[in-house]
Amino acid sequence: MCNNYEGHSHGTQNLEAINRAFYIGIFLNAFYTAIEFIVGYANNSLALIADASHNLSDVASLIISLIGMKLAQKAATLAFTYGYKKASILASMINAVLLIVIVIGILREAIERLSSPAEVGGKVIIITALIGVAVNAISAFLFYKGQKSDINIKGAFIHLLVDALVSVGVVISGVIIYYTGLNIIDPIISMVIAIVILLPTWGLLKESLKLILDGIPKNVKIDLVKEAIQNIPEVENMHHVHVWGLSSNINALTAHVVLVKEYSLQDQMVIKDRIKHELEHQNVHHATIEFDKNISDCQNVDCD
C-alpha cells in the first residue's frame, strides 16, 4: 500500500527582477547602438556598423523576448486553453530569423569592401568598441540568474555575452588598423563577426522550430523521463509518453501508466503525485497521467 507523499514546489524566477533586467538592457543597448551607428558612419567603419546592426537586433530581440514573456504569463482563454505560453518560443524564432537577415547584409557589404577598403579611424573604433564591451557585459550579467531556467532568457543572455566578445573583436580590429594602417582588416573582422553571430543563431532557429513543432525540449531527456516513471515501485509499465514545450521554460507531458495491481482511487492519487514530483526533476512541469489496467489498453497504436 502507498504512504502519503508530500510533494514540493520548485522555486520560480523573480519576475520583477527579470522585467527590470529587460528594461535596463533595452535602454543600454538602444543608447549604445545609436552612438555606434553615428561613429561608424562618421569613420567609415564597417566593423562598427556591423556591430551596431547586431546591437540593434539585440534591442529588437530584447523587446520581442519581453513581449513574448508578458504574453506567456497571460491567463488561458476559451480560444487559447493553454494561454499564450508559446509566444516566448515564437519570439525566439523571430529573433533568429531577424539575426540571419542582418548577417546576410553584413557579409554582402564586407565582400564588396574587400576590393576597396575604406579609410578607417582606428582610435575611435577602439574607444567605441570598449564601451560596447562594458554595455553588453553589464546587460548579460542582468540575465545571468534567469537564464538558468528559461531558454528564452538564456537566448538573450548568450546573445549579449556573444556581443561582448564581438565588441572585443572590434577592439582588436581598431588596434591593428591604428598601428598598421591595414584598413582591409575592417571588412575581414566584419565577416568574422557575422560568422560568430550566425553560429549560435542557427542553433536558436533549429531549437525554436523544434519547439513550435512540439519536439522534445533540449533540457528534457526522454530516456530519463521514462526511467523516472518506471522507478516508481507501483508502476509496471507505460506507453503513449509524449513530451513537448508549452513555453520557453515550461514543459508538458502526457503518459499512460500501467500499475502493478489495482489500487484505490486515493492511492492512485498519491502515486500520481509521486510521479509528477519525480518528473519535475526531469524538467517536466505540467504532467497529465492516465492509469490503464494493462498494456493491451493501447489498441492499434504505437505502445512503448
C-alpha positions as CSV (number, residue, x, y, z in Angstrom):
1,M,0.0,0.0,0.0
2,C,1.2,3.5,-0.7
3,N,2.2,6.0,2.0
4,N,1.1,9.6,1.9
5,Y,3.5,11.6,-0.2
6,E,4.2,15.2,0.2
7,G,5.3,17.0,-2.9
8,H,7.2,20.2,-3.0
9,S,7.1,23.2,-5.3
10,H,10.3,24.2,-7.0
11,G,11.3,27.9,-6.9
12,T,10.2,30.3,-9.6
13,Q,12.0,33.3,-11.1
14,N,11.7,36.7,-9.6
15,L,9.6,38.2,-12.4
16,E,10.1,41.7,-11.2
17,A,13.9,41.3,-11.4
18,I,13.7,39.8,-14.9
19,N,11.4,42.6,-16.1
20,R,13.8,45.2,-14.7
21,A,16.7,43.4,-16.5
22,F,14.9,43.6,-19.8
23,Y,14.1,47.3,-19.4
24,I,17.7,48.2,-18.4
25,G,19.1,46.0,-21.2
26,I,16.9,47.6,-23.8
27,F,17.8,51.1,-22.7
28,L,21.6,50.5,-22.5
29,N,21.7,48.7,-25.9
30,A,19.5,51.3,-27.7
31,F,21.7,54.1,-26.4
32,Y,24.9,52.4,-27.4
33,T,23.6,51.3,-30.8
34,A,22.8,54.9,-31.7
35,I,26.3,56.0,-30.7
36,E,27.9,53.1,-32.6
37,F,26.0,53.8,-35.8
38,I,26.9,57.5,-35.7
39,V,30.6,56.8,-35.0
40,G,30.7,54.0,-37.6
41,Y,29.3,56.1,-40.4
42,A,31.4,59.1,-39.5
43,N,34.6,57.0,-39.6
44,N,33.7,54.6,-42.4
45,S,34.0,51.6,-40.1
46,L,32.0,48.6,-41.4
47,A,33.1,46.7,-38.3
48,L,31.3,49.3,-36.1
49,I,28.3,49.4,-38.4
50,A,28.1,45.6,-38.4
51,D,28.4,45.5,-34.6
52,A,25.8,48.3,-34.4
53,S,23.4,46.4,-36.6
54,H,23.8,43.4,-34.4
55,N,23.2,45.6,-31.3
56,L,20.1,46.9,-33.0
57,S,18.9,43.3,-33.4
58,D,19.7,42.9,-29.7
59,V,17.3,45.8,-28.9
60,A,14.6,44.2,-31.1
61,S,15.4,40.8,-29.6
62,L,15.1,42.0,-26.0
63,I,11.8,43.8,-26.9
64,I,10.4,40.7,-28.6
65,S,11.5,38.5,-25.8
66,L,9.9,40.8,-23.2
67,I,6.6,40.8,-25.2
68,G,6.8,37.0,-25.5
69,M,7.4,36.7,-21.8
70,K,4.5,39.0,-21.0
71,L,2.1,37.1,-23.3
72,A,3.2,33.8,-21.8
73,Q,2.1,35.0,-18.4
74,K,-1.4,35.8,-19.6
75,A,-4.3,33.6,-18.4
76,A,-5.9,30.9,-20.6
77,T,-9.0,31.8,-22.6
78,L,-11.8,29.7,-24.2
79,A,-9.9,30.1,-27.5
80,F,-6.4,29.5,-26.1
81,T,-6.8,26.9,-23.4
82,Y,-3.1,26.9,-22.7
83,G,-2.9,30.7,-22.7
84,Y,-0.2,32.3,-24.8
85,K,2.7,30.3,-23.4
86,K,4.2,29.5,-26.9
87,A,4.6,33.3,-27.5
88,S,8.0,33.1,-25.9
89,I,9.0,30.3,-28.3
90,L,7.7,32.3,-31.3
91,A,9.7,35.3,-30.0
92,S,12.9,33.2,-30.1
93,M,12.2,32.2,-33.7
94,I,11.5,35.8,-34.8
95,N,14.8,36.8,-33.2
96,A,16.7,34.1,-35.0
97,V,15.3,35.0,-38.4
98,L,16.0,38.7,-37.8
99,L,19.6,37.9,-37.0
100,I,20.1,35.8,-40.1
101,V,18.8,38.6,-42.3
102,I,21.3,41.0,-40.6
103,V,24.2,38.6,-41.1
104,I,23.5,38.3,-44.8
105,G,23.5,42.1,-45.1
106,I,26.8,42.3,-43.2
107,L,28.5,39.6,-45.3
108,R,27.4,41.2,-48.6
109,E,28.7,44.6,-47.6
110,A,32.0,43.1,-46.3
111,I,32.7,41.2,-49.5
112,E,32.1,44.4,-51.5
113,R,34.6,46.3,-49.3
114,L,37.3,43.7,-49.6
115,S,38.2,45.0,-53.1
116,S,38.3,48.7,-52.0
117,P,38.6,49.0,-48.2
118,A,37.6,52.5,-46.9
119,E,39.8,54.6,-44.7
120,V,39.0,53.9,-41.1
121,G,39.9,55.7,-37.9
122,G,41.4,53.0,-35.6
123,K,41.5,55.0,-32.3
124,V,37.8,56.0,-32.4
125,I,36.9,52.3,-33.1
126,I,38.8,51.2,-30.1
127,I,37.1,53.6,-27.7
128,T,33.6,53.0,-29.1
129,A,34.0,49.2,-29.0
130,L,35.3,49.3,-25.5
131,I,32.1,51.0,-24.4
132,G,30.3,48.1,-26.2
133,V,32.2,45.5,-24.2
134,A,31.1,47.2,-21.0
135,V,27.4,47.7,-22.1
136,N,27.0,44.1,-23.3
137,A,28.8,42.6,-20.3
138,I,26.6,44.5,-17.9
139,S,23.4,43.6,-19.8
140,A,24.4,39.9,-19.9
141,F,25.0,39.9,-16.2
142,L,21.5,41.1,-15.6
143,F,20.2,37.9,-17.1
144,Y,22.6,35.5,-15.5
145,K,20.3,34.1,-12.9
146,G,17.2,34.0,-15.1
147,Q,18.9,32.1,-18.0
148,K,19.4,29.0,-15.8
149,S,15.7,28.1,-16.1
150,D,14.3,29.7,-19.2
151,I,15.6,29.2,-22.7
152,N,14.1,32.4,-23.9
153,I,16.0,34.4,-21.2
154,K,19.1,32.1,-21.9
155,G,18.9,33.2,-25.5
156,A,19.0,36.8,-24.5
157,F,21.9,36.1,-22.1
158,I,24.0,34.2,-24.7
159,H,23.2,36.8,-27.3
160,L,24.5,39.7,-25.1
161,L,27.5,37.6,-24.0
162,V,28.4,36.9,-27.6
163,D,28.0,40.6,-28.3
164,A,30.6,41.5,-25.6
165,L,33.0,39.1,-27.3
166,V,32.2,40.5,-30.7
167,S,33.0,44.0,-29.4
168,V,36.3,42.7,-28.2
169,G,36.9,41.6,-31.8
170,V,36.2,45.1,-33.0
171,V,38.7,46.5,-30.4
172,I,41.3,44.2,-31.9
173,S,40.4,45.4,-35.3
174,G,40.8,49.0,-34.2
175,V,44.2,48.3,-32.6
176,I,45.5,46.6,-35.8
177,I,44.3,49.4,-38.0
178,Y,45.7,52.1,-35.7
179,Y,49.2,50.6,-35.6
180,T,49.5,49.2,-39.1
181,G,47.1,51.2,-41.3
182,L,45.7,48.0,-42.8
183,N,42.1,49.1,-43.5
184,I,41.3,45.8,-45.1
185,I,41.2,44.4,-41.5
186,D,37.8,46.2,-41.1
187,P,35.8,44.1,-43.6
188,I,37.6,41.0,-42.5
189,I,36.7,41.5,-38.9
190,S,33.1,42.2,-40.1
191,M,32.9,38.8,-41.8
192,V,34.3,37.1,-38.6
193,I,31.6,39.0,-36.6
194,A,28.9,37.8,-39.0
195,I,30.1,34.2,-38.6
196,V,30.2,34.5,-34.8
197,I,26.6,35.8,-34.9
198,L,25.5,33.0,-37.3
199,L,26.7,30.0,-35.3
200,P,24.5,30.5,-32.2
201,T,21.7,31.9,-34.2
202,W,21.4,28.8,-36.3
203,G,21.1,26.7,-33.2
204,L,18.5,29.0,-31.8
205,L,16.5,28.8,-35.0
206,K,16.6,25.0,-35.0
207,E,15.6,24.7,-31.4
208,S,12.7,27.3,-31.8
209,L,11.4,25.5,-34.8
210,K,11.6,22.1,-33.0
211,L,9.6,23.5,-30.1
212,I,7.0,25.1,-32.4
213,L,6.6,21.7,-34.0
214,D,6.2,20.1,-30.4
215,G,9.5,18.4,-30.5
216,I,11.1,17.3,-27.2
217,P,12.8,20.3,-25.5
218,K,16.5,20.4,-25.3
219,N,16.5,20.3,-21.5
220,V,14.5,17.0,-21.4
221,K,15.9,13.6,-21.9
222,I,13.1,11.2,-22.8
223,D,15.0,8.1,-21.6
224,L,15.5,9.7,-18.1
225,V,11.8,10.7,-18.1
226,K,10.7,7.1,-18.7
227,E,13.2,5.9,-16.2
228,A,11.8,8.3,-13.6
229,I,8.3,6.9,-14.1
230,Q,9.5,3.3,-14.2
231,N,11.4,3.6,-10.9
232,I,8.1,4.2,-9.0
233,P,7.6,0.9,-7.3
234,E,3.9,0.8,-8.1
235,V,4.5,1.2,-11.8
236,E,4.6,-1.9,-14.1
237,N,4.9,-0.2,-17.5
238,M,4.0,2.8,-19.5
239,H,3.1,3.8,-23.1
240,H,1.9,6.9,-25.1
241,V,4.7,9.0,-23.5
242,H,4.7,12.4,-25.2
243,V,6.7,15.5,-24.1
244,W,6.6,19.0,-25.6
245,G,7.3,22.6,-24.7
246,L,4.3,24.7,-23.6
247,S,6.6,27.7,-23.5
248,S,10.3,28.5,-23.4
249,N,10.5,27.4,-19.8
250,I,7.5,25.1,-19.2
251,N,7.4,21.6,-20.5
252,A,4.4,19.3,-20.6
253,L,3.9,15.5,-20.7
254,T,1.1,13.0,-21.2
255,A,1.5,9.3,-20.5
256,H,-0.5,6.2,-19.9
257,V,0.8,4.2,-16.9
258,V,0.1,0.6,-16.1
259,L,0.2,-0.2,-12.3
260,V,1.4,-3.5,-10.8
261,K,-2.0,-4.1,-9.3
262,E,-5.3,-2.4,-8.7
263,Y,-5.3,0.5,-6.2
264,S,-7.9,2.5,-4.5
265,L,-8.7,6.0,-6.0
266,Q,-7.0,7.6,-3.1
267,D,-3.8,5.5,-3.5
268,Q,-3.8,6.3,-7.3
269,M,-3.8,10.0,-6.5
270,V,-0.8,9.5,-4.2
271,I,1.0,7.5,-6.9
272,K,0.2,10.2,-9.5
273,D,1.6,12.9,-7.2
274,R,4.8,11.0,-6.7
275,I,5.2,10.5,-10.5
276,K,4.7,14.3,-11.1
277,H,7.2,15.1,-8.4
278,E,9.8,12.9,-10.0
279,L,9.1,14.4,-13.4
280,E,9.7,17.9,-12.1
281,H,13.4,16.8,-11.6
282,Q,13.4,16.0,-15.3
283,N,12.2,19.5,-16.3
284,V,8.7,18.4,-16.8
285,H,6.4,20.9,-15.1
286,H,2.9,20.0,-16.4
287,A,2.2,16.3,-16.4
288,T,-1.1,14.5,-17.3
289,I,-1.1,10.9,-16.2
290,E,-3.7,8.3,-17.1
291,F,-3.8,4.9,-15.4
292,D,-4.5,1.8,-17.6
293,K,-5.3,-1.7,-16.3
294,N,-2.9,-3.4,-18.6
295,I,-0.7,-2.7,-21.7
296,S,-3.5,-4.1,-24.0
297,D,-5.5,-0.9,-23.3
298,C,-3.5,0.8,-26.1
299,Q,-5.0,-0.9,-29.1
300,N,-4.0,-0.2,-32.7
301,V,-1.5,2.4,-31.7
302,D,2.3,2.6,-31.0
303,C,3.0,1.5,-27.5
304,D,6.4,1.7,-25.9
